[in-house]
Amino acid sequence: MYLTIDCDSPEFSFLLHKHPAKVHSKETNFGEAHVFYPSPQRVSLLLQVDPLSLTRRGGGHVFALKPYVNDRGYVASSFLSVGLNLMFRTALAGRCPKHPELVEKKFAFRVEFPVLPSRGGEKVLEKLFAPLGYQVESSPIALDALYPEWGTSPYYKVVLRVDSRLQDLLRHLYVLIPVLDNEKHYWVGSDEVSKLLAKGDPWLAEHPEKEMIAHRYLKHRRGLARQALEVLQEEIDDPTEVESLTEDVTERKIGLHQQRLETVSQRLLESGATIVGDLGCGEGKLLRYLLKGKRVERILAMDVCLDSLQRAESSLERLHHKKREKIELLHGSLLYNDDRLKAVEAACLVEVIEHLEPDRLNRVAANLFQRLKPQTLILTTPNREYNAVWESLPAGKFRHPDHRFEWTRAEFEQWAGQVKDDYEVSIEGIGEPHPDYGCPTQMAVFTR
């Protein structure tokens, strides 16, 4: 099982944390993984799968010789995803302490698979990779060269070209290789949902084939796929169908969810706070943005949903221990007094208040503005007026079934003015503005 990645700059080797002059090898429970550099701008990953190890695994075999006659040792599959995570874990996590500026740098990559299964043919290859900005070149491999009348196999020689960050490239491969194969070599449980969401952040929520990806990645276990899709749906404020991207990927619009995270985190970090609170943290997607702040010493992330906190915990497993120690996950609610939050200097509620019953808002506001009193407080919520832009959203319907209300810009400004106590408040929009309806998200920044 073999994969090569070519790059337009040898700098990318710093991100991989592998010395180009050495061969790096590790044992796995199914064989060995090796990383080496045929040239300064090319890295290769070779997996030597032990067929006897696979045979000992057992499992439900369709026919008696399946443990001995199969393609697992030769074609890219979920084994390769395990190898990517094992050998390039730091790059997948987006960490490079010696050269942090390279993490966000885009390189021109060429990825080659000598043998890649695509259950569904070349159309599936295009559907999965083209929306992410890849140029896909594929050539089918004959089932048997000596017998051309047998036709082609489900295997292809594939070359992918893309300009992207290395972390994004590796995450795309990690998720989509098993999806193409439509098979996994190990049991899929609820922890695989967390892996999918972590490696699919932030691109999967807006992928036009996210349903197929979720079902195939989770081995068509409907309950797990439904769970993953529900989380992904919460990240999309536009309820219309996501359109396929054009060939000019550079013109692709950034997702609204990501814009919110970037805007809110930037404001929180600009406050200079050392102790920051994410109140209603969900799965903790904002936390990695907050960790970029050099002055941030502690992050208190609270949510009322234990399941969301468990997913947040799983997504933080790959963090360096020094960064992980800064984050404390708390199970709690803003409806109650919580002394654990007293030290918070700056806090945010990102798309939280609209999930509360209106008659509970005053209690939450009193807790925030009169008891906790952070120096900076940021709240975001949907702008109901903008819903008219989405023709597929029926009139009077909210963007999410769990929303208890959605405010117009005037209603949000009025509420903010009523609860601000001794704070100064500024209202602004997030997302592409409409000339009549404003921005899709509205944000209030309260400062003392």
Kinemage of the C-alpha trace (Angstrom):
@kinemage 1
@onewidth
@group {chain A} dominant
@subgroup {mainchain}
@vectorlist {calphas} color= white
{ca met a 1} P 0.000 0.000 0.000
{ca tyr a 2} L 1.741 3.147 -1.229
{ca leu a 3} L 1.130 6.905 -1.328
{ca thr a 4} L 3.362 9.774 -2.482
{ca ile a 5} L 2.935 13.483 -1.834
{ca asp a 6} L 4.862 16.003 -3.927
{ca cys a 7} L 5.092 19.649 -2.886
{ca asp a 8} L 6.300 22.814 -4.595
{ca ser a 9} L 8.492 23.621 -1.582
{ca pro a 10} L 10.724 21.470 0.681
{ca glu a 11} L 9.439 23.580 3.606
{ca phe a 12} L 6.525 21.193 4.021
{ca ser a 13} L 8.886 18.620 5.584
{ca phe a 14} L 9.059 20.809 8.710
{ca leu a 15} L 5.311 20.265 9.149
{ca leu a 16} L 5.671 16.486 8.840
{ca his a 17} L 8.324 16.355 11.618
{ca lys a 18} L 10.270 13.730 9.695
{ca his a 19} L 13.932 14.211 8.790
{ca pro a 20} L 14.268 13.889 4.989
{ca ala a 21} L 17.544 11.954 5.227
{ca lys a 22} L 16.097 9.125 7.307
{ca val a 23} L 13.593 6.312 6.937
{ca his a 24} L 10.987 6.453 9.685
{ca ser a 25} L 9.234 3.222 10.622
{ca lys a 26} L 6.590 2.203 13.139
{ca glu a 27} L 4.820 -1.044 13.882
{ca thr a 28} L 1.053 -1.286 13.673
{ca asn a 29} L -1.336 -4.022 14.709
{ca phe a 30} L -1.602 -5.017 11.056
{ca gly a 31} L 1.990 -4.636 9.874
{ca glu a 32} L 4.513 -1.797 9.528
{ca ala a 33} L 4.360 1.816 8.311
{ca his a 34} L 7.357 3.546 6.715
{ca val a 35} L 7.916 7.176 5.724
{ca phe a 36} L 10.829 8.223 3.513
{ca tyr a 37} L 11.789 10.991 1.089
{ca pro a 38} L 12.686 9.952 -2.482
{ca ser a 39} L 13.533 13.674 -3.008
{ca pro a 40} L 13.471 16.815 -0.824
{ca gln a 41} L 10.039 17.743 -2.213
{ca arg a 42} L 8.461 14.285 -2.201
{ca val a 43} L 7.425 12.166 0.773
{ca ser a 44} L 6.223 8.571 0.531
{ca leu a 45} L 4.143 6.510 2.927
{ca leu a 46} L 4.479 2.735 2.559
{ca leu a 47} L 2.345 0.297 4.526
{ca gln a 48} L 3.429 -3.323 4.652
{ca val a 49} L 0.318 -5.191 5.693
{ca asp a 50} L 0.829 -8.563 7.352
{ca pro a 51} L -1.732 -10.976 5.812
{ca leu a 52} L -1.399 -13.426 8.696
{ca ser a 53} L -2.267 -10.655 11.142
{ca leu a 54} L -5.403 -9.915 9.142
{ca thr a 55} L -6.309 -13.610 9.082
{ca arg a 56} L -6.077 -13.871 12.864
{ca arg a 57} L -8.552 -11.030 13.224
{ca gly a 58} L -11.380 -13.297 12.123
{ca gly a 59} L -14.768 -11.705 11.565
{ca gly a 60} L -17.729 -12.531 9.406
{ca his a 61} L -16.346 -13.816 6.108
{ca val a 62} L -18.528 -14.172 3.063
{ca phe a 63} L -16.602 -17.191 1.871
{ca ala a 64} L -14.045 -19.492 3.463
{ca leu a 65} L -10.955 -18.177 1.642
{ca lys a 66} L -11.672 -14.479 2.142
{ca pro a 67} L -9.048 -14.119 4.930
{ca tyr a 68} L -6.443 -15.356 2.436
{ca val a 69} L -7.733 -13.928 -0.844
{ca asn a 70} L -8.425 -10.205 -0.566
{ca asp a 71} L -7.097 -6.837 -1.671
{ca arg a 72} L -6.414 -5.341 1.762
{ca gly a 73} L -2.661 -5.437 1.515
{ca tyr a 74} L -2.452 -3.781 -1.884
{ca val a 75} L -4.995 -0.989 -2.272
{ca ala a 76} L -5.451 2.242 -0.354
{ca ser a 77} L -8.038 1.703 2.387
{ca ser a 78} L -8.750 2.541 6.004
{ca phe a 79} L -5.361 0.979 6.779
{ca leu a 80} L -3.833 3.953 4.995
{ca ser a 81} L -5.880 6.379 7.112
{ca val a 82} L -4.478 4.696 10.215
{ca gly a 83} L -0.994 5.049 8.733
{ca leu a 84} L -1.517 8.755 8.009
{ca asn a 85} L -2.617 9.360 11.583
{ca leu a 86} L 0.225 7.279 12.995
{ca met a 87} L 3.032 8.829 10.956
{ca phe a 88} L 1.742 12.387 10.421
{ca arg a 89} L -0.213 12.971 13.629
{ca thr a 90} L 1.361 16.350 14.378
{ca ala a 91} L 0.681 17.635 10.857
{ca leu a 92} L -2.926 16.409 11.046
{ca ala a 93} L -3.360 18.376 14.259
{ca gly a 94} L -1.955 21.533 12.640
{ca arg a 95} L 1.036 21.912 14.964
{ca cys a 96} L 4.575 23.016 14.161
{ca pro a 97} L 6.296 24.660 17.163
{ca lys a 98} L 9.513 25.483 15.278
{ca his a 99} L 7.823 27.014 12.229
{ca pro a 100} L 4.234 27.929 13.210
{ca glu a 101} L 3.933 30.276 10.231
{ca leu a 102} L 3.995 27.261 7.883
{ca val a 103} L 0.833 25.747 9.390
{ca glu a 104} L -1.390 28.294 7.648
{ca lys a 105} L 0.649 28.427 4.447
{ca lys a 106} L -0.833 26.953 1.284
{ca phe a 107} L 1.386 24.751 -0.879
{ca ala a 108} L 0.875 23.228 -4.304
{ca phe a 109} L 0.504 19.482 -3.717
{ca arg a 110} L 0.440 16.496 -6.022
{ca val a 111} L -0.789 13.250 -4.448
{ca glu a 112} L -0.452 9.928 -6.265
{ca phe a 113} L -2.087 6.597 -5.477
{ca pro a 114} L -0.850 3.685 -7.588
{ca val a 115} L -3.967 1.715 -6.617
{ca leu a 116} L -7.035 3.388 -5.140
{ca pro a 117} L -10.465 1.702 -4.946
{ca ser a 118} L -13.450 3.793 -5.935
{ca arg a 119} L -16.682 1.927 -5.376
{ca gly a 120} L -18.826 3.913 -7.761
{ca gly a 121} L -16.178 4.722 -10.322
{ca glu a 122} L -14.656 7.977 -11.470
{ca lys a 123} L -17.869 9.890 -10.773
{ca val a 124} L -17.492 9.255 -7.040
{ca leu a 125} L -13.880 10.408 -7.165
{ca glu a 126} L -14.972 13.685 -8.727
{ca lys a 127} L -17.909 14.130 -6.368
{ca leu a 128} L -15.705 13.745 -3.308
{ca phe a 129} L -12.598 15.700 -4.269
{ca ala a 130} L -13.665 18.328 -6.823
{ca pro a 131} L -15.798 20.351 -4.341
{ca leu a 132} L -12.701 20.657 -2.140
{ca gly a 133} L -10.690 22.206 -4.957
{ca tyr a 134} L -8.842 19.153 -6.273
{ca gln a 135} L -7.995 18.421 -9.881
{ca val a 136} L -8.566 14.694 -10.287
{ca glu a 137} L -6.768 12.514 -12.836
{ca ser a 138} L -7.731 8.860 -12.838
{ca ser a 139} L -7.111 5.877 -15.079
{ca pro a 140} L -8.921 2.564 -14.541
{ca ile a 141} L -6.945 -0.604 -13.897
{ca ala a 142} L -7.931 -3.712 -15.832
{ca leu a 143} L -9.280 -6.620 -13.862
{ca asp a 144} L -6.708 -8.804 -15.597
{ca ala a 145} L -4.371 -7.532 -18.306
{ca leu a 146} L -4.295 -10.967 -19.937
{ca tyr a 147} L -8.074 -11.038 -20.274
{ca pro a 148} L -9.258 -7.583 -21.384
{ca glu a 149} L -12.728 -8.968 -22.061
{ca trp a 150} L -13.190 -9.208 -18.289
{ca gly a 151} L -13.355 -5.413 -18.207
{ca thr a 152} L -12.039 -2.967 -15.647
{ca ser a 153} L -11.737 -3.381 -11.909
{ca pro a 154} L -13.005 -0.939 -9.246
{ca tyr a 155} L -9.377 0.197 -8.864
{ca tyr a 156} L -7.777 3.300 -10.330
{ca lys a 157} L -4.427 4.961 -10.552
{ca val a 158} L -5.215 8.418 -9.193
{ca val a 159} L -3.364 11.727 -9.139
{ca leu a 160} L -4.773 14.633 -7.111
{ca arg a 161} L -3.581 18.230 -7.413
{ca val a 162} L -4.549 21.009 -5.019
{ca asp a 163} L -3.323 24.233 -3.445
{ca ser a 164} L -4.020 23.944 0.260
{ca arg a 165} L -2.635 23.770 3.765
{ca leu a 166} L -0.969 20.463 4.557
{ca gln a 167} L -3.329 19.882 7.485
{ca asp a 168} L -6.356 20.221 5.195
{ca leu a 169} L -4.863 17.851 2.622
{ca leu a 170} L -4.170 15.151 5.215
{ca arg a 171} L -7.603 15.507 6.785
{ca his a 172} L -9.289 15.169 3.406
{ca leu a 173} L -7.315 11.987 2.677
{ca tyr a 174} L -7.909 10.577 6.157
{ca val a 175} L -11.697 10.792 5.749
{ca leu a 176} L -12.186 10.209 2.034
{ca ile a 177} L -9.937 7.185 1.427
{ca pro a 178} L -12.217 4.845 3.458
{ca val a 179} L -15.230 6.565 1.896
{ca leu a 180} L -13.998 5.716 -1.596
{ca asp a 181} L -13.318 2.138 -0.544
{ca asn a 182} L -16.760 1.983 1.144
{ca glu a 183} L -15.272 -0.342 3.735
{ca lys a 184} L -13.318 -0.275 6.991
{ca his a 185} L -11.068 -2.932 8.412
{ca tyr a 186} L -12.229 -2.419 11.999
{ca trp a 187} L -15.431 -2.168 14.019
{ca val a 188} L -17.155 1.207 13.821
{ca gly a 189} L -18.594 2.577 17.043
{ca ser a 190} L -19.682 5.951 18.398
{ca asp a 191} L -16.055 7.072 18.717
{ca glu a 192} L -15.846 7.025 14.923
{ca val a 193} L -18.449 9.812 14.824
{ca ser a 194} L -16.085 11.971 16.873
{ca lys a 195} L -13.198 11.138 14.535
{ca leu a 196} L -15.277 12.046 11.496
{ca leu a 197} L -16.373 15.365 12.994
{ca ala a 198} L -12.868 16.221 14.190
{ca lys a 199} L -11.150 15.442 10.886
{ca gly a 200} L -14.063 16.908 8.931
{ca asp a 201} L -13.779 20.283 10.652
{ca pro a 202} L -14.523 22.724 9.051
{ca trp a 203} L -14.906 21.456 5.479
{ca leu a 204} L -17.351 18.567 5.843
{ca ala a 205} L -20.367 20.609 6.972
{ca glu a 206} L -20.516 22.372 3.599
{ca his a 207} L -19.525 19.442 1.394
{ca pro a 208} L -22.337 18.676 -1.091
{ca glu a 209} L -21.828 14.926 -0.568
{ca lys a 210} L -21.675 14.970 3.233
{ca glu a 211} L -24.512 12.432 3.509
{ca met a 212} L -22.707 9.880 1.361
{ca ile a 213} L -19.465 10.589 3.230
{ca ala a 214} L -21.089 10.077 6.631
{ca his a 215} L -22.852 6.855 5.637
{ca arg a 216} L -19.839 5.287 3.954
{ca tyr a 217} L -17.327 6.399 6.604
{ca leu a 218} L -19.513 4.913 9.339
{ca lys a 219} L -20.082 1.637 7.445
{ca his a 220} L -23.736 2.486 6.752
{ca arg a 221} L -24.691 2.363 10.414
{ca arg a 222} L -27.741 4.592 10.128
{ca gly a 223} L -27.879 5.687 13.753
{ca leu a 224} L -24.269 6.862 13.767
{ca ala a 225} L -24.611 8.553 10.386
{ca arg a 226} L -27.759 10.359 11.530
{ca gln a 227} L -25.940 11.519 14.660
{ca ala a 228} L -23.044 12.914 12.621
{ca leu a 229} L -25.312 14.621 10.097
{ca glu a 230} L -27.349 16.287 12.828
{ca val a 231} L -24.180 17.864 14.229
{ca leu a 232} L -23.044 18.935 10.775
{ca gln a 233} L -26.441 20.461 10.042
{ca glu a 234} L -26.162 22.630 13.148
{ca glu a 235} L -23.029 24.165 11.636
{ca ile a 236} L -24.818 25.335 8.502
{ca asp a 237} L -26.994 28.393 8.808
{ca asp a 238} L -27.969 28.353 5.146
{ca pro a 239} L -30.679 25.673 4.854
{ca thr a 240} L -30.518 25.655 1.050
{ca glu a 241} L -28.667 22.934 -0.755
{ca val a 242} L -24.937 23.585 -0.901
{ca glu a 243} L -23.976 24.238 -4.501
{ca ser a 244} L -21.040 22.508 -6.172
{ca leu a 245} L -17.956 24.645 -6.386
{ca thr a 246} L -16.701 26.052 -9.653
{ca glu a 247} L -13.244 25.285 -11.009
{ca asp a 248} L -11.957 28.551 -9.564
{ca val a 249} L -11.671 27.355 -5.990
{ca thr a 250} L -10.145 30.613 -4.829
{ca glu a 251} L -13.568 32.216 -5.242
{ca arg a 252} L -15.186 29.781 -2.832
{ca lys a 253} L -16.983 31.562 -0.014
{ca ile a 254} L -15.887 30.800 3.515
{ca gly a 255} L -18.565 29.097 5.642
{ca leu a 256} L -20.613 31.280 7.961
{ca his a 257} L -19.866 29.007 10.913
{ca gln a 258} L -16.138 29.494 10.434
{ca gln a 259} L -16.554 33.248 9.991
{ca arg a 260} L -18.324 33.400 13.342
{ca leu a 261} L -15.582 31.463 15.090
{ca glu a 262} L -12.851 33.617 13.594
{ca thr a 263} L -14.623 36.890 14.349
{ca val a 264} L -15.548 36.012 17.929
{ca ser a 265} L -12.139 34.542 18.771
{ca gln a 266} L -10.387 37.599 17.348
{ca arg a 267} L -12.481 39.938 19.510
{ca leu a 268} L -11.903 37.844 22.613
{ca leu a 269} L -8.150 37.751 22.052
{ca glu a 270} L -8.056 41.484 21.356
{ca ser a 271} L -9.554 42.034 24.813
{ca gly a 272} L -6.259 40.935 26.361
{ca ala a 273} L -8.010 38.533 28.741
{ca thr a 274} L -5.974 35.742 30.305
{ca ile a 275} L -9.001 33.686 31.417
{ca val a 276} L -11.633 33.190 28.721
{ca gly a 277} L -15.029 31.479 28.900
{ca asp a 278} L -16.876 29.746 26.054
{ca leu a 279} L -20.364 29.485 27.523
{ca gly a 280} L -22.323 27.002 25.456
{ca cys a 281} L -19.187 25.519 23.914
{ca gly a 282} L -20.889 22.587 22.156
{ca glu a 283} L -18.207 20.381 20.664
{ca gly a 284} L -15.484 22.923 21.393
{ca lys a 285} L -14.808 24.178 17.886
{ca leu a 286} L -13.980 27.674 19.162
{ca leu a 287} L -11.373 26.413 21.614
{ca arg a 288} L -8.602 25.849 19.067
{ca tyr a 289} L -9.007 29.419 17.853
{ca leu a 290} L -8.700 30.732 21.405
{ca leu a 291} L -5.533 28.716 22.014
{ca lys a 292} L -3.778 30.904 19.437
{ca gly a 293} L -3.826 33.802 21.915
{ca lys a 294} L -0.428 34.131 23.589
{ca arg a 295} L -1.917 35.815 26.641
{ca val a 296} L -4.615 33.188 27.217
{ca glu a 297} L -3.740 31.087 30.258
{ca arg a 298} L -7.059 29.323 30.936
{ca ile a 299} L -10.162 28.546 28.909
{ca leu a 300} L -13.350 27.502 30.699
{ca ala a 301} L -15.690 25.755 28.253
{ca met a 302} L -19.167 25.019 29.574
{ca asp a 303} L -22.172 23.287 28.052
{ca val a 304} L -25.401 21.758 29.326
{ca cys a 305} L -25.138 18.745 26.977
{ca leu a 306} L -22.890 15.930 28.214
{ca asp a 307} L -22.773 14.321 24.780
{ca ser a 308} L -21.388 17.529 23.254
{ca leu a 309} L -18.775 17.753 26.003
{ca gln a 310} L -17.697 14.181 25.317
{ca arg a 311} L -17.217 15.028 21.647
{ca ala a 312} L -15.265 18.117 22.669
{ca glu a 313} L -13.056 15.940 24.862
{ca ser a 314} L -12.407 13.581 21.956
{ca ser a 315} L -11.537 16.435 19.601
{ca leu a 316} L -8.961 17.754 22.091
{ca glu a 317} L -7.118 14.467 22.513
{ca arg a 318} L -4.509 15.309 19.880
{ca leu a 319} L -3.554 18.644 21.391
{ca his a 320} L -0.127 19.068 22.919
{ca his a 321} L -0.451 18.439 26.644
{ca lys a 322} L 0.556 22.023 27.498
{ca lys a 323} L -2.289 23.394 25.386
{ca arg a 324} L -4.735 20.775 26.626
{ca glu a 325} L -3.974 21.742 30.237
{ca lys a 326} L -5.270 25.259 29.537
{ca ile a 327} L -8.784 23.988 28.773
{ca glu a 328} L -11.289 22.962 31.431
{ca leu a 329} L -14.545 21.409 30.246
{ca leu a 330} L -17.477 22.122 32.558
{ca his a 331} L -20.945 20.616 32.666
{ca gly a 332} L -23.351 23.363 33.675
{ca ser a 333} L -26.015 25.881 32.734
{ca leu a 334} L -26.199 29.663 32.718
{ca leu a 335} L -29.574 29.391 34.418
{ca tyr a 336} L -27.779 28.733 37.700
{ca asn a 337} L -25.090 30.503 39.684
{ca asp a 338} L -21.751 28.852 39.018
{ca asp a 339} L -18.747 29.974 41.051
{ca arg a 340} L -16.412 28.116 38.683
{ca leu a 341} L -16.914 30.958 36.182
{ca lys a 342} L -16.116 33.824 38.562
{ca ala a 343} L -12.546 34.240 37.306
{ca val a 344} L -13.560 34.649 33.650
{ca glu a 345} L -12.345 37.977 32.222
{ca ala a 346} L -13.853 37.642 28.741
{ca ala a 347} L -16.662 35.347 27.651
{ca cys a 348} L -18.841 34.501 24.668
{ca leu a 349} L -22.140 32.843 23.846
{ca val a 350} L -21.979 31.831 20.186
{ca glu a 351} L -25.431 30.929 18.808
{ca val a 352} L -26.690 30.025 22.274
{ca ile a 353} L -29.411 32.426 23.393
{ca glu a 354} L -31.850 31.487 20.620
{ca his a 355} L -31.959 27.952 22.084
{ca leu a 356} L -33.313 29.281 25.398
{ca glu a 357} L -36.958 29.779 26.245
{ca pro a 358} L -37.707 33.541 26.102
{ca asp a 359} L -38.891 33.581 29.727
{ca arg a 360} L -35.428 32.388 30.834
{ca leu a 361} L -33.466 35.120 29.092
{ca asn a 362} L -33.742 37.609 31.964
{ca arg a 363} L -32.292 35.097 34.403
{ca val a 364} L -29.363 34.334 32.088
{ca ala a 365} L -28.770 38.051 31.487
{ca ala a 366} L -28.741 38.744 35.244
{ca asn a 367} L -26.206 35.977 35.726
{ca leu a 368} L -23.962 37.399 33.017
{ca phe a 369} L -24.205 41.149 33.566
{ca gln a 370} L -24.820 41.422 37.300
{ca arg a 371} L -23.067 38.421 38.814
{ca leu a 372} L -20.224 37.171 36.612
{ca lys a 373} L -19.455 40.591 35.090
{ca pro a 374} L -16.634 39.727 32.655
{ca gln a 375} L -14.779 42.709 31.207
{ca thr a 376} L -15.812 41.642 27.697
{ca leu a 377} L -18.893 39.656 26.711
{ca ile a 378} L -19.763 38.640 23.143
{ca leu a 379} L -23.102 37.220 21.995
{ca thr a 380} L -24.049 36.095 18.491
{ca thr a 381} L -27.486 35.083 17.240
{ca pro a 382} L -29.219 34.654 13.848
{ca asn a 383} L -30.682 37.685 12.096
{ca arg a 384} L -34.264 36.641 11.338
{ca glu a 385} L -34.626 39.200 8.531
{ca tyr a 386} L -31.904 37.421 6.545
{ca asn a 387} L -34.013 34.243 6.404
{ca ala a 388} L -35.886 35.788 3.463
{ca val a 389} L -32.748 35.325 1.353
{ca trp a 390} L -33.153 31.545 1.536
{ca glu a 391} L -36.083 30.671 -0.688
{ca ser a 392} L -36.204 27.063 0.515
{ca leu a 393} L -36.821 28.168 4.116
{ca pro a 394} L -40.613 28.415 4.569
{ca ala a 395} L -41.932 31.697 5.875
{ca gly a 396} L -42.148 31.773 9.649
{ca lys a 397} L -39.752 28.826 10.071
{ca phe a 398} L -36.514 29.124 12.045
{ca arg a 399} L -33.110 28.044 10.782
{ca his a 400} L -32.886 25.201 13.284
{ca pro a 401} L -35.720 23.152 14.837
{ca asp a 402} L -34.314 23.738 18.337
{ca his a 403} L -34.441 27.550 18.055
{ca arg a 404} L -37.015 29.005 20.435
{ca phe a 405} L -36.967 32.389 18.716
{ca glu a 406} L -34.997 34.431 16.200
{ca trp a 407} L -34.671 38.215 16.429
{ca thr a 408} L -34.682 40.948 13.844
{ca arg a 409} L -31.838 43.470 14.014
{ca ala a 410} L -34.065 45.986 15.817
{ca glu a 411} L -35.227 43.395 18.360
{ca phe a 412} L -31.683 42.294 19.126
{ca glu a 413} L -30.495 45.880 19.540
{ca gln a 414} L -33.424 46.649 21.837
{ca trp a 415} L -32.756 43.571 24.014
{ca ala a 416} L -29.040 44.336 24.226
{ca gly a 417} L -29.800 47.875 25.355
{ca gln a 418} L -32.148 46.633 28.065
{ca val a 419} L -29.774 44.089 29.631
{ca lys a 420} L -26.405 45.824 29.246
{ca asp a 421} L -26.439 47.278 32.786
{ca asp a 422} L -23.226 49.347 33.110
{ca tyr a 423} L -21.655 47.964 29.905
{ca glu a 424} L -21.040 49.721 26.610
{ca val a 425} L -22.454 47.729 23.695
{ca ser a 426} L -21.780 47.718 19.963
{ca ile a 427} L -23.800 45.734 17.424
{ca glu a 428} L -22.323 44.433 14.171
{ca gly a 429} L -22.940 41.762 11.561
{ca ile a 430} L -21.074 38.625 10.547
{ca gly a 431} L -21.255 37.160 7.046
{ca glu a 432} L -21.948 38.581 3.618
{ca pro a 433} L -24.461 41.454 3.990
{ca his a 434} L -27.649 41.776 1.993
{ca pro a 435} L -28.611 45.342 0.968
{ca asp a 436} L -32.057 44.980 2.525
{ca tyr a 437} L -31.739 42.310 5.196
{ca gly a 438} L -28.249 42.862 6.635
{ca cys a 439} L -25.884 40.060 7.647
{ca pro a 440} L -26.981 36.488 8.424
{ca thr a 441} L -25.512 36.648 11.952
{ca gln a 442} L -25.653 39.566 14.359
{ca met a 443} L -23.123 40.083 17.152
{ca ala a 444} L -23.205 42.230 20.280
{ca val a 445} L -19.928 43.124 22.002
{ca phe a 446} L -20.362 44.286 25.600
{ca thr a 447} L -17.374 45.974 27.301
{ca arg a 448} L -16.842 47.567 30.701
